[in-house]
């Protein structure tokens, strides 16, 4: 696959989340929380969590020699016509039965605008071959353009020397292969090249990891890697690893174990318990009463109304040159006020990532008091399905990230041994990649599990989707060496200096330091990495 480089887009000075979500910085340079929290959770638009000027000073005698990153794709639209189409069908029923409030009459047209914006998403942007649901928004593009700018500003000497002829260093770029991750990677790289044109000559898209027995790699284009960046969905037809001696066997087995868990009755029962919380039903009723008349809500909860995402609608671009049709599959259903409210929360969260494309304000439909309840429910579902999960299930939700963790350490191993062929490695993936990586790293507030007999709640666990996996969430490791070849590592999470797990504190060069002795750090994590050599 020939890499595609997109044109440079005008960088916005900031990404606006809405007037009520203006952010500032505290005295330590850490970006403060919005004045009014909107509770978008894993759909929260990206904000760097700390400013460059406030980072801990580099120890004397050391210089940056390498950096690597794992990043989620930027802000996107809805992944398919699901909640939007189902809720629109419910709205049509209410309209037919004269069951809408004054505010409710506005909801249907706004959902219609949202469906149109999603179906046409990406049209007119060079390099996006198939407009539609799931693509990055302009906001998402800007998130990665600006993330790359700040990486360059943090490490100017590393990048300026990477292209010197005598060094011949490379910037390795990998994605999951999914469009929005591929797009994020290319926009990020384009932004680096905008900072320094010579970097274009050192960008490399390597072959994917693959089972040793695999003869045909046609399903693995260069620059993509499912075993590293899409490990939650490794399939038997494309990715099966049968040989226990294969270095990828452990990752494949861990993926299969996770997929069994994702379909298990145990997970279903946890999700049902989260959705049965009394405060959710109360919040759902408050939100729906502003939109629908009481008799309609009562009838919905009595089972008299049942809708799904059935139907199709065609939309044409403003220039009249592109038309496409969305088609529902009937799999997303609404038969209760709770399901209707959670569908609306899904649209409310998605709208926060589509501000350049969507002329509709979904914050009028859900107020912060109710959004906080929906957010806690959303986080509960994510915690059990993607996050640290239950103590009794051990590491089933994140063991599959072991090969990715090993890849991070393999890269630093090369540097520590004096192999400077790589200047950087940039990986672009999904929330389902970043969340397990945070858990396997043991990052505080992002990896604490729950005992089976104590349900996840905001009171019982610090895990929050907006902190672990907002749009464009990223984990970065900078590597430093001194004249004697001693190697240090520093981690940033969403660009905030972040400690490794507490068991690795002995590797800190000083108590509380964000700089870690590499040898000690590796030894601390060694048991979590699968055996085998990187290909």
C-alpha positions in Angstrom: 0.0 0.0 0.0 1.5 3.3 -1.1 1.2 5.9 1.8 -1.0 8.8 1.1 -0.1 12.3 2.4 -2.9 14.7 2.8 -2.7 18.4 2.2 -1.9 20.7 5.0 -5.0 22.1 6.7 -5.1 25.4 8.4 -4.5 24.8 12.1 -7.1 26.2 14.5 -5.8 28.1 17.4 -8.0 26.0 19.6 -10.8 23.4 19.5 -14.0 24.8 20.9 -16.1 22.4 22.9 -18.9 24.9 23.2 -19.1 28.1 25.3 -19.7 26.2 28.5 -16.6 24.0 28.1 -13.9 26.7 28.1 -10.8 25.4 29.8 -7.8 27.1 31.5 -4.5 26.2 33.1 -3.5 26.1 36.7 -0.3 27.3 38.3 1.4 24.0 37.5 0.6 24.3 33.9 -1.9 21.4 33.9 -5.0 22.0 31.9 -7.9 22.4 34.2 -11.3 20.8 33.8 -14.0 22.7 31.9 -16.0 25.3 33.9 -19.1 23.4 33.2 -18.6 19.6 32.7 -20.6 18.2 29.8 -19.8 14.5 30.6 -18.9 13.2 27.1 -16.6 10.5 28.5 -14.8 8.5 25.8 -16.2 10.9 23.2 -14.7 13.9 25.0 -12.8 16.1 22.5 -9.1 16.1 23.2 -7.2 18.5 25.4 -3.5 18.3 26.3 -3.4 17.9 30.1 -0.2 19.8 30.7 1.8 22.6 29.1 5.3 22.2 27.7 6.8 24.9 29.9 5.9 23.1 33.1 7.5 19.7 32.4 10.1 18.4 34.9 13.6 19.5 33.9 15.8 16.9 32.1 18.7 15.7 34.3 22.0 17.2 33.5 24.0 15.4 30.8 21.1 13.7 29.1 19.5 14.4 25.7 16.4 13.1 24.0 17.3 10.3 21.5 14.0 8.7 20.7 10.2 8.9 21.2 7.3 6.6 20.6 3.6 7.0 20.9 0.3 5.1 20.9 -2.7 7.3 20.0 -6.4 6.9 19.6 -7.9 8.3 16.4 -9.2 11.8 16.6 -12.8 13.0 17.0 -15.1 11.1 14.7 -18.8 10.8 13.8 -21.1 7.9 14.7 -19.8 4.5 13.6 -23.1 3.7 11.9 -26.8 4.5 11.6 -27.8 3.0 15.0 -28.9 5.2 17.9 -29.7 8.1 15.6 -32.0 6.2 13.3 -33.7 4.3 16.1 -34.3 7.5 18.1 -35.5 9.3 14.9 -38.1 6.5 14.4 -39.3 7.0 18.0 -39.6 10.7 17.4 -41.7 10.1 14.3 -44.1 8.0 16.4 -44.4 10.7 18.9 -45.0 13.3 16.2 -47.7 11.1 14.7 -49.4 10.8 18.1 -49.1 14.5 18.9 -46.9 13.6 21.9 -44.1 16.2 21.5 -43.3 19.1 23.7 -42.2 22.4 22.2 -38.6 21.4 22.7 -39.3 17.9 21.4 -40.5 19.3 18.1 -36.9 20.5 17.5 -35.3 17.1 18.3 -36.3 15.3 15.1 -34.9 17.9 12.7 -31.7 18.0 14.7 -31.4 14.2 14.5 -32.0 14.4 10.8 -29.2 16.9 10.5 -26.9 14.6 12.5 -27.7 11.7 10.2 -27.0 13.8 7.1 -23.7 15.1 8.5 -22.6 11.6 9.3 -23.5 10.2 5.9 -21.6 12.9 4.2 -18.7 13.0 6.6 -15.4 13.3 4.9 -16.8 14.3 1.5 -14.5 16.8 -0.2 -11.5 16.0 2.0 -8.7 14.7 -0.3 -7.5 11.3 0.7 -10.8 10.1 2.3 -11.9 7.6 -0.3 -15.3 6.7 1.2 -17.3 9.5 2.9 -19.7 8.5 5.6 -20.3 7.2 9.1 -17.1 6.5 11.2 -14.8 9.0 9.5 -12.9 11.6 11.4 -14.3 15.1 11.7 -12.4 18.3 11.0 -12.1 18.5 14.8 -10.4 15.1 14.8 -8.1 16.0 12.0 -7.0 19.1 13.9 -6.5 17.2 17.1 -3.8 15.1 15.4 -2.3 18.0 13.5 -1.8 19.9 16.8 -0.7 16.8 18.7 2.2 16.4 16.2 3.0 20.1 16.5 3.4 19.8 20.2 5.5 16.6 19.9 7.9 18.5 17.6 8.0 21.5 19.9 8.9 19.1 22.8 11.7 17.4 20.9 13.1 19.8 18.2 16.7 18.5 18.5 15.6 14.9 18.1 13.7 15.6 14.8 16.2 18.1 13.5 19.1 15.6 13.7 17.1 12.6 12.5 17.5 13.5 8.9 21.3 14.1 9.0 22.8 11.9 6.3 25.3 10.2 8.5 22.6 9.1 11.0 19.9 7.8 8.6 17.3 7.5 11.3 13.7 6.4 10.6 10.2 7.4 11.8 8.2 4.2 11.9 4.4 4.6 11.4 1.8 1.9 12.1 -2.0 2.0 12.2 -4.7 -0.6 12.9 -5.8 -0.4 9.3 -9.2 1.1 10.1 -9.9 4.3 8.1 -10.1 6.7 11.0 -6.8 5.4 12.5 -5.1 5.5 9.1 -6.3 9.0 8.6 -5.1 10.1 12.0 -1.6 8.7 11.3 -1.3 10.4 8.0 -2.5 13.8 9.2 -0.1 13.5 12.2 2.8 12.7 9.9 1.8 15.5 7.5 1.9 17.9 10.4 5.4 16.7 11.4 6.5 17.3 7.8 5.0 20.7 7.9 7.3 21.5 10.8 10.3 20.0 9.0 10.1 19.1 5.3 13.1 16.7 5.4 11.2 14.3 7.7 9.2 13.1 4.7 12.3 11.2 3.6 12.6 9.2 6.8 9.0 8.1 7.3 8.7 4.3 6.9 5.5 2.1 6.9 6.8 -1.3 7.9 5.3 -4.8 7.3 2.8 -6.2 9.8 3.4 -8.8 12.4 2.0 -12.0 11.1 1.7 -15.7 12.1 4.8 -17.6 11.2 2.8 -20.1 9.2 1.1 -17.5 7.1 2.2 -17.5 3.4 0.0 -14.8 1.9 0.2 -11.4 3.5 -2.2 -9.6 1.1 -4.6 -8.9 3.9 -1.8 -7.0 5.8 -0.9 -3.9 3.9 2.3 -2.2 5.0 1.9 0.3 7.7 -0.9 -1.7 9.4 -0.7 -4.2 12.3 -3.7 -6.0 13.8 -1.7 -7.9 16.4 -0.3 -4.7 17.8 -3.2 -2.3 17.3 -6.4 -4.3 16.7 -5.8 -7.2 19.1 -9.4 -7.1 20.5 -10.8 -8.5 17.3 -8.3 -11.0 16.0 -10.2 -13.5 13.9 -9.7 -17.1 13.0 -10.1 -16.6 9.3 -7.4 -13.8 9.1 -5.3 -14.0 12.2 -5.3 -17.6 13.6 -2.1 -18.7 15.2 -2.0 -22.4 15.9 1.6 -23.0 16.8 2.3 -22.5 20.5 6.0 -21.7 19.6 4.9 -18.8 17.4 5.6 -15.5 19.3 2.1 -14.3 18.4 0.4 -17.3 19.8 -0.1 -15.7 23.2 -1.6 -12.6 21.7 -4.0 -14.6 19.6 -5.1 -16.7 22.6 -5.6 -13.7 24.7 -7.7 -12.1 22.0 -9.9 -15.2 21.8 -10.3 -15.2 25.6 -11.3 -11.6 25.6 -13.8 -12.1 22.8 -15.4 -15.0 24.7 -15.6 -12.8 27.7 -17.2 -10.0 25.6 -20.0 -12.4 24.7 -20.3 -14.0 28.1 -23.4 -14.1 30.3 -21.2 -12.8 33.1 -20.6 -9.5 31.2 -24.2 -9.3 30.1 -25.3 -9.6 33.7 -22.9 -6.8 34.7 -24.2 -4.6 32.0 -27.8 -5.2 32.9 -27.0 -4.4 36.6 -25.4 -1.1 35.5 -28.5 -0.2 33.4 -30.9 -1.1 36.3 -29.5 1.6 38.6 -32.5 3.6 40.0 -30.8 7.0 39.3 -30.6 6.1 35.6 -34.4 5.6 35.3 -34.9 8.9 37.2 -32.5 10.8 34.9 -34.1 9.3 31.8 -37.5 10.4 32.8 -36.3 14.0 33.5 -34.8 14.2 30.0 -37.7 12.6 28.2 -40.3 14.7 30.0 -38.8 17.7 28.4 -39.3 16.2 24.9 -42.4 13.9 25.1 -45.7 14.1 26.8 -46.2 12.0 29.9 -48.7 9.6 28.3 -46.2 8.8 25.5 -43.4 8.0 28.0 -45.7 5.8 30.1 -46.8 3.9 27.0 -43.1 3.5 26.0 -42.3 1.9 29.4 -45.4 -0.2 29.2 -44.2 -1.8 26.0 -46.7 -0.1 23.7 -44.0 1.4 21.6 -41.0 -0.5 20.1 -38.7 0.9 17.4 -35.4 0.0 15.9 -33.0 1.5 13.4 -34.9 0.4 10.4 -35.3 2.5 7.3 -33.2 4.4 4.8 -32.5 8.0 3.9 -30.6 9.5 1.0 -28.6 12.7 1.3 -26.8 14.8 -1.3 -23.8 17.1 -0.7 -24.2 20.8 -0.9 -22.5 20.9 -4.3 -24.8 18.3 -5.6 -22.0 16.0 -6.7 -22.3 13.3 -4.1 -25.3 11.3 -2.9 -25.4 8.4 -0.5 -28.0 6.4 1.3 -27.9 5.3 5.0 -29.7 2.0 5.7 -30.5 0.7 9.1 -30.2 -2.9 10.0 -32.8 -3.2 12.7 -30.4 -4.4 15.4 -30.5 -1.2 17.6 -33.8 -1.2 19.5 -35.6 1.2 21.8 -38.4 -0.1 23.9 -38.1 1.8 27.2 -37.4 5.3 28.5 -34.0 4.3 29.6 -33.0 3.0 26.2 -34.4 6.2 24.6 -32.4 8.4 27.0 -29.2 6.5 26.5 -29.7 6.7 22.7 -30.0 10.5 23.0 -26.9 10.6 25.2 -25.0 8.8 22.4 -26.0 11.5 20.0 -25.3 14.2 22.5 -21.8 12.9 22.9 -21.2 12.4 19.2 -22.3 16.0 18.5 -19.5 17.3 20.6 -17.0 15.8 18.1 -18.8 17.2 15.0 -18.8 21.0 15.6 -17.5 21.9 12.1 -20.0 19.6 10.3 -23.2 19.8 12.5 -25.4 22.8 12.8 -27.4 21.6 15.8 -26.9 22.0 19.6 -27.6 18.8 21.4 -26.7 20.3 24.8 -30.3 21.7 25.0 -31.6 18.2 25.3 -29.5 16.9 28.2 -28.5 19.1 31.1 -25.3 18.4 33.1 -27.2 16.9 36.1 -28.6 14.2 33.9 -25.5 13.9 31.7 -23.5 13.0 34.8 -25.7 10.1 35.4 -25.6 8.9 31.9 -21.8 9.3 31.9 -21.5 7.2 35.0 -23.5 4.5 33.3 -21.5 4.7 30.2 -18.3 4.5 32.2 -19.6 1.4 34.0 -20.4 -0.3 30.8 -16.9 0.6 29.4 -15.2 -0.4 32.6 -16.5 -4.0 32.5 -16.3 -4.4 28.7 -13.0 -2.7 27.9 -11.4 -1.5 31.1 -9.7 -3.2 34.1 -12.8 -5.2 34.9 -13.2 -7.6 37.8 -10.4 -8.9 40.0 -11.8 -12.5 39.7 -11.3 -12.4 35.9 -7.6 -11.5 36.2 -6.3 -9.8 33.1 -8.7 -11.1 30.5 -9.6 -7.6 29.4 -6.0 -6.4 28.9 -3.7 -9.4 28.6 -4.0 -9.1 24.8 -2.0 -5.8 25.0 1.1 -7.8 26.1 2.7 -7.8 22.6 2.1 -4.1 22.3 3.8 -3.5 25.7 6.7 -5.7 24.5 6.9 -3.7 21.3 7.4 -0.5 23.4 10.2 -2.1 25.4 11.8 -3.7 22.3 12.1 -0.2 20.8 13.8 1.1 23.9 16.0 -2.0 24.0 17.4 -1.1 20.7 18.2 2.4 21.8 19.8 1.2 25.1 22.0 -1.1 23.0 23.1 1.8 20.8 20.9 1.0 17.8 19.8 4.5 16.7 18.1 3.4 13.4 14.7 4.5 14.7 14.1 8.1 15.8 10.4 7.5 16.6 7.6 5.0 16.3 4.1 6.3 16.0 1.1 4.0 16.4 -2.5 5.0 15.7 -5.4 2.9 16.9 -8.6 3.0 19.0 -10.0 3.3 22.5 -10.0 -0.5 22.6 -6.3 -0.4 22.2 -5.5 2.5 24.5 -7.7 1.4 27.4 -6.0 -2.1 27.8 -2.6 -0.5 27.4 -3.3 1.8 30.3 -4.5 -1.2 32.3 -1.5 -3.4 31.6 0.9 -0.5 32.4 -0.8 -0.2 35.8 -1.3 3.5 35.5 -2.9 4.9 38.7 -6.7 5.6 38.4 -6.7 3.8 35.1 -6.0 0.2 36.1 -7.8 -0.5 39.4 -10.0 -3.5 39.2 -13.3 -4.2 41.1 -14.1 -7.2 43.3 -17.1 -9.1 41.9 -19.2 -8.3 45.0 -18.7 -4.5 44.8 -20.2 -3.0 41.6 -18.3 -0.3 39.7 -19.4 3.2 40.6 -17.9 6.7 40.8 -17.7 6.2 44.5 -16.0 2.8 44.3 -13.5 3.3 41.5 -11.5 6.2 40.0 -11.7 4.9 36.4 -13.2 7.6 34.0 -13.5 7.3 30.3 -12.8 11.0 29.7 -9.4 10.7 31.3 -8.4 7.2 30.0 -9.6 7.4 26.4 -10.9 10.8 25.2 -10.7 11.3 21.5 -7.0 11.3 20.3 -5.9 9.9 23.7 -2.2 9.1 23.7 0.6 7.4 25.6 4.1 8.7 24.8 7.5 7.6 25.9 10.5 9.8 25.5 13.9 8.2 25.8 17.1 9.9 26.9 20.8 8.9 27.0 24.0 10.5 28.4 27.6 10.2 27.2 28.1 7.0 29.1 25.1 5.4 27.3 22.8 5.3 30.4 19.2 5.3 29.3 16.2 7.0 30.9 12.5 6.8 30.0 9.7 9.3 30.7 6.0 8.7 30.1 3.3 11.2 29.1 -0.4 10.3 29.2 -2.5 12.8 27.1 0.7 14.9 27.3 0.7 15.0 31.1 3.8 13.7 32.9 2.7 10.3 34.3 4.3 7.8 36.6 4.5 4.1 35.7 2.9 1.7 38.1 3.9 2.1 41.8 5.8 -1.2 41.8 8.3 0.5 39.6 9.1 3.4 41.9 12.5 1.9 42.6 13.4 2.7 39.0 12.9 6.4 39.5 16.2 8.3 39.4 14.9 10.3 42.4 11.8 9.9 44.5 8.8 11.4 42.7 10.8 11.9 39.5 9.1 11.2 36.1 12.5 10.0 34.8 13.0 6.2 35.1 16.2 4.1 34.8 15.3 2.0 31.8 16.9 -1.3 33.0 15.0 -1.1 36.3 11.8 -0.2 34.5 12.0 -3.1 32.1 12.7 -5.5 34.9 9.6 -4.3 36.7 7.4 -5.1 33.7 9.2 -8.2 32.3 6.6 -10.7 33.6 3.8 -9.0 31.7 5.4 -9.3 28.2 4.9 -12.5 26.1 8.0 -14.4 25.1 9.3 -14.4 21.6 11.3 -12.1 19.4 9.9 -9.1 17.5 9.8 -9.6 13.8 
